[in-house]
Amino acid sequence: MSKPTTFTAVLHKEEDMYIAECPEVGTVSQGETIEQAINNLKEATQLYLEEFPLEKEVRSIITTFEVPQVAEA
């Protein structure tokens, strides 16, 4: 049995749904709760990887950056 691979989930809320994205693979899913969005993303990622296996381990680099505030007209 192979060791599970750890991926990153990036979430944001749009109206009444949470959107979850896996940047290493490019899969996206959604759910009404954070937990549901993550579980749906896990399922989508697993299905994707069954069809398109990773050739090498990919790790995302997560950071933050600032953008100057735009003056309102």
C-alpha positions as CSV (number, residue, x, y, z in Angstrom):
1,M,0.0,0.0,0.0
2,S,1.5,3.4,-1.0
3,K,1.8,6.4,1.3
4,P,-0.9,9.1,0.8
5,T,0.3,12.3,-0.9
6,T,-0.4,15.6,0.9
7,F,-1.9,18.4,-1.3
8,T,-2.8,22.0,-0.6
9,A,-6.5,23.2,-0.5
10,V,-7.1,26.9,-1.1
11,L,-10.6,28.0,-0.2
12,H,-12.7,31.1,-0.7
13,K,-16.4,31.8,-0.3
14,E,-18.6,32.9,-3.2
15,E,-22.1,33.9,-2.1
16,D,-23.4,30.7,-0.3
17,M,-20.8,28.2,-1.5
18,Y,-17.2,27.5,-0.6
19,I,-14.9,27.0,-3.5
20,A,-11.9,24.7,-3.0
21,E,-8.9,24.4,-5.3
22,C,-5.8,22.2,-5.3
23,P,-3.0,24.2,-6.9
24,E,-0.6,21.3,-7.3
25,V,-3.1,19.4,-9.6
26,G,-5.5,22.1,-10.7
27,T,-8.7,20.4,-9.5
28,V,-11.5,22.6,-8.2
29,S,-14.7,21.7,-6.3
30,Q,-17.3,23.4,-4.1
31,G,-19.6,22.7,-1.1
32,E,-22.0,24.4,1.2
33,T,-19.6,24.0,4.1
34,I,-15.8,24.1,4.3
35,E,-15.7,20.4,5.2
36,Q,-18.0,19.5,2.2
37,A,-15.9,21.6,-0.2
38,I,-12.7,19.8,1.0
39,N,-14.2,16.4,0.8
40,N,-15.5,17.1,-2.7
41,L,-12.0,18.4,-3.6
42,K,-10.4,15.2,-2.3
43,E,-12.8,13.1,-4.4
44,A,-12.2,15.2,-7.5
45,T,-8.5,15.1,-7.0
46,Q,-8.5,11.3,-6.5
47,L,-10.5,10.8,-9.7
48,Y,-8.2,13.1,-11.6
49,L,-5.1,11.3,-10.4
50,E,-6.5,7.9,-11.4
51,E,-6.6,9.2,-15.0
52,F,-3.5,11.4,-14.9
53,P,-1.0,10.2,-12.3
54,L,1.6,12.6,-11.0
55,E,5.0,11.9,-12.5
56,K,6.8,13.6,-9.6
57,E,5.9,15.1,-6.3
58,V,4.8,18.7,-6.6
59,R,4.7,21.1,-3.6
60,S,3.1,24.5,-3.7
61,I,4.7,27.6,-2.1
62,I,2.1,29.6,-0.2
63,T,2.9,33.2,0.6
64,T,1.2,36.6,0.8
65,F,1.8,39.9,-1.0
66,E,0.5,43.4,-0.7
67,V,-1.1,45.6,-3.4
68,P,-1.3,49.4,-2.9
69,Q,-4.9,50.6,-2.3
70,V,-6.4,52.2,-5.4
71,A,-7.8,55.7,-4.9
72,E,-11.5,55.9,-5.5
73,A,-12.7,58.3,-8.1
